[in-house]
């Protein structure tokens, strides 16, 4: 019978330890220098915290001022350079993680350019 209090103590310890090991429950979104969107529970300097409802995808974005003025300037310049590279390219290709190469058609290229222009506008806007 002396095992019952010990087992209850162990169960209580496990229950109390679980939330700390599960992380803070926050989700972060950022776009890398190649324009790829990433999601993680670990923030990076250019990440923004987003609100995620489990099982339903992204439901809202809670913006927090995480980047310094210098970081925002660097992000703006990187986006502008990326746009210039895309605009100057005769064709745009991408390589997936398996090494497969795909060339954008004219409509996909225009969508990429428009999306990158929006990213430039967003990154280069004060506030």
N, CA, C and O of each residue as an XYZ file, in Angstrom:
508
protein
N       0.796     -1.188      0.000
C       0.000      0.000      0.000
C       0.847      1.263      0.000
O       0.351      2.343     -0.322
N       2.087      1.140      0.349
C       2.952      2.316      0.381
C       3.296      2.808     -1.021
O       3.847      3.898     -1.176
N       2.982      2.028     -2.027
C       3.263      2.423     -3.408
C       2.233      3.421     -3.936
O       2.543      4.188     -4.849
N       1.029      3.432     -3.392
C      -0.017      4.324     -3.886
C       0.368      5.793     -3.742
O       0.253      6.523     -4.727
N       0.814      6.274     -2.597
C       1.215      7.692     -2.514
C       2.381      8.019     -3.451
O       2.430      9.104     -4.030
N       3.318      7.080     -3.597
C       4.454      7.302     -4.493
C       3.974      7.414     -5.932
O       4.440      8.286     -6.665
N       3.047      6.548     -6.356
C       2.514      6.566     -7.715
C       1.734      7.852     -7.967
O       1.845      8.446     -9.039
N       0.955      8.279     -6.996
C       0.213      9.536     -7.135
C       1.164     10.726     -7.229
O       0.921     11.654     -8.000
N       2.216     10.705     -6.471
C       3.207     11.779     -6.532
C       3.881     11.829     -7.903
O       4.101     12.904     -8.461
N       4.200     10.664     -8.429
C       4.814     10.581     -9.753
C       3.863     11.092    -10.819
O       4.276     11.842    -11.705
N       2.609     10.706    -10.752
C       1.607     11.164    -11.714
C       1.452     12.670    -11.646
O       1.399     13.331    -12.683
N       1.378     13.224    -10.454
C       1.262     14.668    -10.283
C       2.489     15.386    -10.848
O       2.349     16.430    -11.485
N       3.671     14.850    -10.627
C       4.894     15.448    -11.162
C       4.893     15.447    -12.684
O       5.304     16.427    -13.305
N       4.442     14.376    -13.280
C       4.378     14.297    -14.741
C       3.372     15.291    -15.300
O       3.639     15.937    -16.313
N       2.237     15.418    -14.665
C       1.223     16.361    -15.124
C       1.720     17.798    -15.032
O       1.446     18.603    -15.922
N       2.434     18.126    -13.985
C       2.948     19.481    -13.820
C       4.099     19.773    -14.770
O       4.300     20.925    -15.154
N       4.860     18.754    -15.156
C       6.012     18.953    -16.041
C       5.603     19.088    -17.499
O       6.328     19.717    -18.269
N       4.492     18.534    -17.902
C       4.100     18.499    -19.308
C       3.959     19.870    -19.951
O       4.503     20.050    -21.040
N       3.262     20.874    -19.361
C       3.117     22.162    -20.048
C       4.438     22.840    -20.358
O       4.585     23.436    -21.425
N       5.393     22.764    -19.460
C       6.678     23.401    -19.709
C       7.439     22.755    -20.856
O       8.194     23.437    -21.549
N       7.262     21.478    -21.070
C       7.952     20.781    -22.132
C       7.267     20.972    -23.475
O       7.889     20.776    -24.519
N       5.997     21.350    -23.462
C       5.251     21.506    -24.704
C       5.518     22.844    -25.375
O       5.005     23.078    -26.470
N       6.290     23.723    -24.775
C       6.572     25.037    -25.349
C       5.554     26.049    -24.887
O       4.692     25.751    -24.060
N       5.659     27.259    -25.430
C       4.770     28.317    -24.978
C       3.480     28.373    -25.782
O       2.632     29.226    -25.519
N       3.312     27.480    -26.759
C       2.088     27.435    -27.538
C       2.002     28.502    -28.609
O       0.965     28.632    -29.259
N       3.057     29.267    -28.812
C       3.045     30.324    -29.823
C       3.546     29.776    -31.154
O       4.371     28.863    -31.198
N       3.034     30.349    -32.230
C       3.454     29.963    -33.564
C       3.969     31.195    -34.274
O       3.389     32.275    -34.159
N       5.064     31.036    -35.010
C       5.694     32.145    -35.708
C       5.753     31.858    -37.204
O       5.870     30.708    -37.627
N       5.671     32.926    -37.995
C       5.718     32.827    -39.459
C       6.788     33.793    -39.948
O       6.894     34.916    -39.457
N       7.586     33.345    -40.926
C       8.538     34.244    -41.556
C       8.820     33.788    -42.969
O       8.546     32.648    -43.345
N       9.372     34.701    -43.742
C       9.729     34.425    -45.131
C      11.243     34.518    -45.230
O      11.833     35.517    -44.819
N      11.874     33.486    -45.770
C      13.335     33.503    -45.874
C      13.780     34.337    -47.073
O      12.951     34.863    -47.815
N      15.088     34.453    -47.255
C      15.634     35.299    -48.319
C      15.323     34.775    -49.718
O      15.550     35.475    -50.705
N      14.808     33.554    -49.812
C      14.413     33.004    -51.116
C      12.906     33.091    -51.326
O      12.381     32.556    -52.303
N      12.208     33.765    -50.408
C      10.773     33.959    -50.549
C       9.923     32.802    -50.048
O       8.712     32.791    -50.265
N      10.537     31.822    -49.380
C       9.789     30.676    -48.872
C       9.213     31.007    -47.494
O       9.888     31.605    -46.656
N       7.961     30.613    -47.273
C       7.290     30.876    -46.006
C       7.553     29.718    -45.060
O       7.474     28.553    -45.448
N       7.867     30.052    -43.810
C       8.148     29.045    -42.786
C       7.257     29.298    -41.574
O       6.902     30.439    -41.279
N       6.897     28.215    -40.873
C       6.151     28.284    -39.628
C       6.926     27.496    -38.586
O       7.499     26.449    -38.888
N       6.943     28.007    -37.347
C       7.685     27.320    -36.302
C       7.185     27.764    -34.941
O       6.499     28.779    -34.818
N       7.537     26.987    -33.910
C       7.254     27.411    -32.547
C       8.474     28.101    -31.936
O       8.464     28.473    -30.763
N       9.519     28.267    -32.740
C      10.733     28.954    -32.306
C      10.873     30.245    -33.120
O      10.987     30.184    -34.344
N      10.868     31.413    -32.463
C      10.959     32.662    -33.225
C      12.356     32.898    -33.795
O      13.356     32.508    -33.192
N      12.412     33.535    -34.954
C      13.652     34.005    -35.543
C      13.537     35.533    -35.631
O      12.438     36.063    -35.466
N      14.630     36.255    -35.886
C      14.567     37.718    -35.854
C      13.490     38.351    -36.739
O      12.912     39.364    -36.346
N      13.202     37.800    -37.902
C      12.225     38.424    -38.789
C      10.834     37.796    -38.683
O       9.965     38.080    -39.508
N      10.615     36.946    -37.676
C       9.333     36.240    -37.551
C       8.271     37.132    -36.938
O       8.563     38.049    -36.171
N       7.019     36.834    -37.300
C       5.884     37.486    -36.673
C       5.052     36.409    -36.008
O       4.887     35.314    -36.545
N       4.524     36.732    -34.824
C       3.697     35.758    -34.123
C       2.325     35.717    -34.777
O       1.748     36.757    -35.096
N       1.804     34.507    -34.975
C       0.468     34.351    -35.544
C      -0.390     33.545    -34.589
O       0.119     32.775    -33.776
N      -1.681     33.726    -34.694
C      -2.623     32.969    -33.883
C      -3.124     31.803    -34.727
O      -3.599     32.003    -35.845
N      -3.022     30.601    -34.203
C      -3.442     29.415    -34.939
C      -4.469     28.666    -34.102
O      -4.250     28.389    -32.922
N      -5.586     28.345    -34.729
C      -6.613     27.535    -34.086
C      -6.333     26.090    -34.495
O      -6.382     25.783    -35.687
N      -6.044     25.200    -33.560
C      -5.677     23.824    -33.903
C      -6.678     23.169    -34.856
O      -7.888     23.206    -34.629
N      -6.155     22.575    -35.919
C      -6.980     21.842    -36.858
C      -7.655     22.670    -37.921
O      -8.301     22.120    -38.812
N      -7.521     23.993    -37.850
C      -8.226     24.807    -38.838
C      -7.308     25.722    -39.625
O      -7.789     26.491    -40.457
N      -6.024     25.671    -39.399
C      -5.104     26.531    -40.137
C      -4.964     27.888    -39.481
O      -5.409     28.089    -38.351
N      -4.347     28.819    -40.187
C      -4.096     30.150    -39.665
C      -5.408     30.917    -39.618
O      -6.128     30.975    -40.614
N      -5.726     31.510    -38.466
C      -6.981     32.246    -38.336
C      -6.767     33.734    -38.128
O      -7.727     34.501    -38.206
N      -5.567     34.159    -37.870
C      -5.309     35.575    -37.679
C      -3.846     35.813    -37.414
O      -3.118     34.908    -37.007
N      -3.422     37.032    -37.647
C      -2.026     37.367    -37.430
C      -1.957     38.442    -36.362
O      -2.573     39.500    -36.489
N      -1.208     38.166    -35.317
C      -0.982     39.143    -34.257
C       0.428     39.682    -34.446
O       1.407     39.011    -34.122
N       0.521     40.866    -34.957
C       1.834     41.439    -35.238
C       2.433     42.032    -33.963
O       1.781     42.776    -33.230
N       3.666     41.685    -33.734
C       4.405     42.229    -32.612
C       5.653     42.892    -33.165
O       6.291     42.351    -34.068
N       6.005     44.036    -32.645
C       7.211     44.699    -33.145
C       8.453     43.944    -32.697
O       8.962     44.169    -31.599
N       8.941     43.042    -33.552
C      10.084     42.214    -33.173
C      11.378     42.645    -33.865
O      12.470     42.340    -33.385
N      11.260     43.350    -34.982
C      12.454     43.710    -35.740
C      12.873     45.139    -35.425
O      12.039     46.035    -35.289
N      14.179     45.331    -35.313
C      14.701     46.671    -35.101
C      14.619     47.448    -36.409
O      14.359     46.878    -37.468
N      14.840     48.738    -36.323
C      14.822     49.584    -37.515
C      15.847     49.091    -38.528
O      15.574     49.057    -39.728
N      17.014     48.712    -38.048
C      18.068     48.221    -38.945
C      17.657     46.907    -39.616
O      17.914     46.712    -40.804
N      17.028     46.018    -38.868
C      16.573     44.757    -39.444
C      15.505     45.003    -40.506
O      15.500     44.346    -41.548
N      14.611     45.936    -40.249
C      13.566     46.252    -41.232
C      14.184     46.824    -42.503
O      13.754     46.499    -43.609
N      15.191     47.675    -42.343
C      15.870     48.234    -43.517
C      16.543     47.135    -44.331
O      16.461     47.121    -45.559
N      17.210     46.211    -43.634
C      17.871     45.102    -44.323
C      16.858     44.222    -45.044
O      17.089     43.799    -46.176
N      15.737     43.948    -44.386
C      14.688     43.135    -45.007
C      14.139     43.837    -46.241
O      13.924     43.203    -47.275
N      13.915     45.128    -46.139
C      13.434     45.916    -47.283
C      14.418     45.818    -48.446
O      14.013     45.575    -49.583
N      15.691     46.002    -48.173
C      16.709     45.944    -49.234
C      16.792     44.552    -49.856
O      16.932     44.424    -51.072
N      16.707     43.509    -49.031
C      16.738     42.147    -49.559
C      15.551     41.893    -50.478
O      15.693     41.280    -51.536
N      14.383     42.370    -50.067
C      13.180     42.184    -50.892
C      13.321     42.926    -52.222
O      12.948     42.404    -53.272
N      13.859     44.143    -52.171
C      14.052     44.916    -53.402
C      15.023     44.207    -54.341
O      14.783     44.131    -55.545
N      16.123     43.687    -53.789
C      17.097     42.952    -54.598
C      16.470     41.697    -55.198
O      16.716     41.364    -56.357
N      15.662     41.007    -54.405
C      14.990     39.807    -54.901
C      14.060     40.166    -56.060
O      14.023     39.458    -57.066
N      13.315     41.256    -55.925
C      12.414     41.684    -56.992
C      13.204     42.044    -58.248
O      12.814     41.670    -59.353
N      14.303     42.763    -58.086
C      15.130     43.124    -59.236
C      15.666     41.870    -59.943
O      15.712     41.811    -61.172
N      16.065     40.880    -59.158
C      16.568     39.629    -59.735
C      15.479     38.939    -60.537
O      15.720     38.486    -61.656
N      14.276     38.857    -59.968
C      13.158     38.225    -60.674
C      12.805     38.986    -61.949
O      12.561     38.379    -62.991
N      12.779     40.305    -61.864
C      12.407     41.115    -63.027
C      13.442     41.003    -64.142
O      13.085     41.042    -65.320
N      14.706     40.867    -63.790
C      15.777     40.798    -64.786
C      15.933     39.402    -65.392
O      16.536     39.253    -66.455
N      15.399     38.389    -64.729
C      15.587     37.012    -65.195
C      14.742     36.726    -66.429
O      13.569     37.096    -66.492
N      15.349     36.067    -67.405
C      14.616     35.653    -68.600
C      13.621     34.544    -68.257
O      12.538     34.476    -68.838
N      13.993     33.675    -67.309
C      13.089     32.635    -66.825
C      13.396     32.396    -65.351
O      14.496     32.672    -64.871
N      12.403     31.880    -64.654
C      12.563     31.614    -63.225
C      12.332     30.128    -63.001
O      11.330     29.567    -63.445
N      13.272     29.500    -62.308
C      13.145     28.083    -61.988
C      13.249     27.907    -60.486
O      13.809     28.750    -59.785
N      12.704     26.807    -60.003
C      12.853     26.467    -58.587
C      13.206     25.000    -58.485
O      12.836     24.193    -59.337
N      13.929     24.668    -57.424
C      14.331     23.293    -57.170
C      13.698     22.857    -55.862
O      13.884     23.516    -54.838
N      12.949     21.754    -55.875
C      12.312     21.265    -54.656
C      13.328     20.489    -53.818
O      14.446     20.247    -54.272
N      12.949     20.098    -52.603
C      13.888     19.385    -51.731
C      14.427     18.081    -52.304
O      15.467     17.592    -51.861
N      13.729     17.514    -53.284
C      14.204     16.260    -53.891
C      15.113     16.506    -55.086
O      15.597     15.555    -55.700
N      15.351     17.773    -55.423
C      16.232     18.102    -56.535
C      15.523     18.253    -57.873
O      16.181     18.458    -58.894
N      14.215     18.159    -57.892
C      13.450     18.342    -59.124
C      13.384     19.828    -59.473
O      13.065     20.659    -58.622
N      13.688     20.153    -60.727
C      13.704     21.544    -61.182
C      12.447     21.805    -62.000
O      12.069     21.013    -62.863
N      11.800     22.952    -61.703
C      10.588     23.342    -62.421
C      10.736     24.784    -62.872
O      11.166     25.640    -62.099
N      10.380     25.055    -64.128
C      10.441     26.410    -64.672
C       9.046     27.024    -64.637
O       8.067     26.395    -65.039
N       8.970     28.259    -64.151
C       7.700     28.972    -64.088
C       7.228     29.319    -65.491
O       8.029     29.723    -66.334
N       5.934     29.165    -65.747
C       5.391     29.651    -67.010
C       5.115     31.153    -66.854
O       5.338     31.711    -65.780
N       4.638     31.805    -67.906
C       4.449     33.261    -67.888
C       3.480     33.703    -66.796
O       3.734     34.696    -66.115
N       2.378     32.983    -66.620
C       1.387     33.362    -65.603
C       1.961     33.175    -64.195
O       1.751     34.022    -63.327
N       2.680     32.077    -63.962
C       3.295     31.836    -62.652
C       4.369     32.876    -62.355
O       4.500     33.334    -61.220
N       5.136     33.245    -63.375
C       6.170     34.267    -63.212
C       5.535     35.581    -62.807
O       6.040     36.262    -61.914
N       4.429     35.954    -63.452
C       3.745     37.209    -63.127
C       3.177     37.172    -61.707
O       3.224     38.173    -60.992
N       2.648     36.033    -61.304
C       2.153     35.894    -59.930
C       3.287     36.053    -58.925
O       3.126     36.718    -57.902
N       4.426     35.447    -59.214
C       5.581     35.568    -58.336
C       6.038     37.021    -58.247
O       6.338     37.514    -57.160
N       6.089     37.704    -59.388
C       6.485     39.109    -59.394
C       5.504     39.945    -58.570
O       5.930     40.788    -57.780
N       4.218     39.727    -58.740
C       3.221     40.480    -57.973
C       3.337     40.207    -56.482
O       3.264     41.128    -55.669
N       3.518     38.934    -56.122
C       3.672     38.571    -54.711
C       4.932     39.221    -54.129
O       4.922     39.701    -52.995
N       6.011     39.232    -54.908
C       7.256     39.832    -54.433
C       7.104     41.348    -54.307
O       7.640     41.942    -53.372
N       6.385     41.979    -55.229
C       6.122     43.420    -55.123
C       5.343     43.738    -53.839
O       5.618     44.731    -53.166
N       4.373     42.883    -53.513
C       3.619     43.066    -52.273
C       4.534     42.918    -51.062
O       4.414     43.668    -50.093
N       5.447     41.951    -51.116
C       6.389     41.747    -50.013
C       7.315     42.950    -49.866
O       7.650     43.344    -48.749
N       7.728     43.535    -50.991
C       8.568     44.744    -50.954
C       7.788     45.869    -50.304
O       8.302     46.555    -49.420
N       6.556     46.062    -50.731
C       5.736     47.138    -50.169
C       5.548     46.946    -48.669
O       5.633     47.905    -47.902
N       5.295     45.723    -48.254
C       5.087     45.445    -46.840
C       6.380     45.639    -46.046
O       6.366     46.238    -44.971
N       7.481     45.138    -46.569
C       8.760     45.219    -45.846
C       9.300     46.644    -45.794
O      10.014     47.008    -44.859
N       8.963     47.442    -46.787
C       9.531     48.786    -46.876
C       8.602     49.871    -46.331
O       8.913     51.059    -46.427
N       7.474     49.473    -45.766
C       6.546     50.434    -45.168
C       6.926     50.637    -43.720
O       7.143     49.669    -42.992
N       7.008     51.853    -43.304
C       7.316     52.162    -41.897
C       6.155     51.747    -41.019
O       4.998     51.798    -41.438
N       6.465     51.333    -39.795
C       5.397     51.008    -38.851
C       5.274     49.609    -38.701
O       4.424     49.141    -37.943
